[in-house]
Amino acid sequence: MATQTRSLPPVEAPISARIVAGDRTRRERIEETLDGDDLSVETTATLSATPHELRGVDCLVTEYAATTRADGLDLETLGRRASAVPVVVLVETGDEAAAVVDAARDHCWMDCFVSAPDASTIDLGRLEHRIRGLVDRRRLADLTQRSLSSVELAADAIAIVDPDDEIEFLNRSFAVQFGYDRKTLCGESWRTLFTDESVERLESTAIPTVADGWRWTGSCTGRCRSGETADVTVRLAGPETGGLVFVVDTPTDAAD
């Protein structure tokens, strides 16, 4: 059976934002200032509580006022919306602002922007920064999840090691390669999986090579959970964010 997944935009793709503001002057000022080649802004006075209106929209920016709550856009509804489309809530300074800010913190993809009631004083540079930052984080999170899903389905035995040398993620093939279950290996040092001689070789040769921006491939001796050892081929890479990526398989014509 075929399955469908949501098509995700590249991280650097243009951003489409829907702005909901009751004040016409505020809507016009926001659209005139922010709308451009890489940030497309569409404004509206109201927005229904149905989610289909946000198809193709990367970020919803909405006032939190009596008018929007009357339309069904209370914080609970906005929180549900934020699971699909990031939401920036515009709230005016006053007694209600602190409560709205606290409520927004409970939602990963909701941010709160506090401004004065006067439409002419809203800091649109800061608002644009909030929109771009929230959308960028969401796109990176989606890309990361999709990348991890592809690793999960890979036939190769793959593990991601954090900068502290602990295994942060591994797919099922990697766990099977060494006779472990995945839960047991998470948080363990990668050194657990190799003999002392192989650990020394990886530390003295492979890891410095990777640190210089290269990838390394070579033969090592792996240590299984049972204590048995086996020859394996290790491919090692180092992401720009730090840490290591191990790809381990049974050697065929391994090149040192």
N, C-alpha and C positions, 0 to 999 in steps of 0.2 A: 504494500500500500504506500502510495506516495504521500509525503507530508510537505506542508508549506511553512516557511518561516518568514517573519517580517523582514522586508528589504531595508537594510540599514544604510544611512548616508555615510560617506567618508567623513572623517573627523573634521577635515578642513572645508567641507561643502558649505555653500551659503546657508544662512539661517532664515527661517520664516517664522515671524512672530505675530500673534494675534493679540491686540491691545483692547481691553474692555474698560472704557471710562465714560462716566455719565456726562462730564463737562466737555462741551464741544471745543472750547478753547484749548483744554488740555490735550484732547485727541489730536487736534490739528497741529499743535506744537510738537507733540511726540512724533507724529508721522513725518512732518517736514524736516525734523532734525535727524531722526534715526534711519529713515528709509534710504537705502542705497544699494550698491551692487551686491554686497555680500551679507546684507541684513535687510530682508524684505519685511516691511511693516504694514499690517492692515489693521485699521481701527474700527471699532463698533461701539455703540452705546449700550447694547445689551448682548447677552449670550445665553442661549437656552441651556438647560441642564443636561441635554442629550449629548453624548460624546461624538456623534458623527460629524458635528460642525467643525471638529478639530482635525479632520483628516488632512494630511499634508502639512500640518503646523508643527514646528519644532519646539515652540515655547508659547505658553499662554501667560499674558500679563493682565491681571485684572484688579480693579479696585475692590477693597473689602469695605463695602458701605451698605446702607439700608437698601438701596436699589438693587444691588447684586444679590443680597440675601433674599430679597423678595422674589428674584428670578430663580431661586433654588441653588444659588452658588454660595452655600455656607462653607465653613472650613472643612466639615466632614466630606462634602461633595468635592471640594477642591483637592483634598487629600487623595481621594480615589482617582481624580483626574490626573494627579501628578504621577501615579504609577505608570501611566501611558505617555503623558506629555508633561515635561517639566513646567512648573507654575511659579511665577513671581507674583506675590500678593502686594498690591499697593495699599498702604494704610496711612491715614493721616495721624500726625502727632496728637496725643491726647491720652485719656485714661484707658482707652481700648487697645492702644498700640502694643503695650507690653504683653497683654494676654494673647494677641494675635501672633506676635513674635515667638512666644513660648510654644504656642500650638504648632506653628510652622516647623519648629525644630523636631517635632515628632515624625516628620515626613522627609525621607531622604531627598526627594526631588522637588521640594518646595522651598522657596526662599521668600523673605519678607523685606520689603523696601519701604521705609518710613519717610514720609515727606510732609511738608507744610501744606495746608489746604489750598493755598494760593497756587494756581496752575502755572504761573510764570516763574515760580521759584524752585520747581522740581529740578534736581540735578540730573539731567538726561545723560551726561557722561557716565555717572555712576550707575544709572539704570541700564545703560547699554552694557557696561562691564558685568553687571549681575546676569543679564540675559546670556551673554556670550559664555561666561564662566559656567553657568548652570547647564547650558546645552553641551558645551565641550565635555564636562564631566560625565554627562549622560551618554554621550556618544562613545567616550573612552570606555565606560563601564560596559556598554553593549558590545563594543569591539573585543574587550577582554573576555567577556562571557562567551562570545562566539569563538574566539581563539581557543579557550579552554575546552569548549565542546569539540572542536576539531582534534585537539590533542587526545581527548577521551576516546574518540573513535579511531584513532590511528592504530595501525597494527604494530608499529615500532614501540618499544618500551621506553617511555619518556618520563622524566622527572624534572621538576623545577625546584631549584635550591635557592633559598634566600641569602642575602649578604652575610648572615651569621652562620652559613654552612649547614643549615637545617633544611630538610626536605619539606617544601611548602605545598607542592602538588605532585601527584603521580597518577598515571593512568593504570588501568587494570593490568595491561601487558607488563608494565614495569614491576608491579607487585608480584605477579606470577613468575617472572624471570628469577626472582630471588627467594621465592617460596613464602612470601609474607602476604598478609592482607593489607589493604591500603591504609586502614585506620592506624594500624600498628606503626607503619613507617613514617607517617606524617609527624613532623617535629623531631625526627631522628637525624643524626649527622650522616651525610653521604658516606663518610669514612667507614661506617658500620658495614657497608656492602662490599668492601674490597680488602684484600690482604694488606699487611703492613708494607710490603714491597711495592704494591700497586698504588697505595696511598702516597708513598714517598715520590713515586714517579709522577703521579698526577699533580702533586703539590710543587714539584721542582721543575717540571717540564710543561705539562698540559695547561695548568692554570695561568702561569706567566705568559704563555703563548696567546691564550684567550684574552688576557688583560691588555695585550698589545693590539687587539682588534682582529685577531685571526681565529679561525676554527681549528680544532685539533682532533685528529683521529688516530687511534692506536689500540694496541692489545693490552689487556689487563687481566688480572685474576680476580673474579668475583667471589664473594663469600655468601652462601645461602643461609637461610635461617637455621637449617639443619646442621650447619657447620661445614658442610661439603663445599669444595671450591670448584670453580669451572672457568675455563678461558672464555672471555667475552671481548667483543669489540666495543670500544667507547668512542662516541662522537661528542665533543664538548663545545659548547658555545657560551658566550657571555652577553646577555642583553645590556643595552645602554643604561638601564635602571639599576644595574648591579645584580649579583647572584650568578648562578650557572644553570645551564640546561644540559642534562645528561640524556643521551640516546644510547641505549645498550642493546646489543643483540649478539647472537652466536656468530663467531667469526667464520667467514668463508675465505675470501682473498683479502684479508685486512692489510691495509697499508699503514706502516708505522710512520 
